[in-house]
Amino acid sequence: MPADPLHSAGTPQRSTTSQPPSGSGASAIEVRRSTRRRRTVSAYREGDRTIVLIPARMSKAEEQRWVSVMLDKLAAQESKRVLGDAELSERAARLSELYFEGRARPSSVRWVTNQNTRWGSCTPSEGSIRLSHRLQGMPEYVVDYVLVHELAHLLVPGHGPRFWRLLDAYPRTERARGYLEGVVAADRLRHQPAPDGENRRHVP
């Protein structure tokens, strides 16, 4: 995968991998320290990982601060690259060719803003696929999973064994489902009322 524009060359001295903060958009963060770097910090996506390159002399506290800064920068960049409906349709067609030999042929694929309890929906009789706008800005493999899921419904309407066998063709099914489950869990925690007697504090 081509490096993000924020990335520049450097010889890695040490790598550490950690789980990202909630909502960062990646399943793992890898920090690579380089003796060739003096001041610059850069980051890029590599599959479903985020690689952050920092100077070797940087302290742990500085590392944590810069990881947070670079994750925010990457998220801001990715939010500007939201696929339009036409691009979404083209992506669905490519995924159908890749995983279903082109047999799943939707009549329309579009974003909608009225799906707040599900990530995608499909009407097999019409051949239409709708994706929730909440997916916009999430990692590509997650959006692809939802597209593949709905494409599979054009071939098998229900969620029986045949449907899940079709979905097994997509190699990141379990990872994408885990990501979406994490998003749902984090959202529930944010809206969970504090226990009685506990000080309630608003965090801006």
Secondary structure by P-SEA (a helix, b strand, c coil): ccccccbbbbbbcbbbbbbbcccccccbbbbbbbccccccccccccccbbbbbbcccccaaaaaaaaaaaaaaaaaaaaaacccaaaaaaaaaaaaaacccccccccccccccccccccccccccccbbbbbcccccccaaaaaaaaaaaaaaaacccccaaaaaaaccccaaaaaaaaaaaaaaaaaaaacccccccbbbbcc
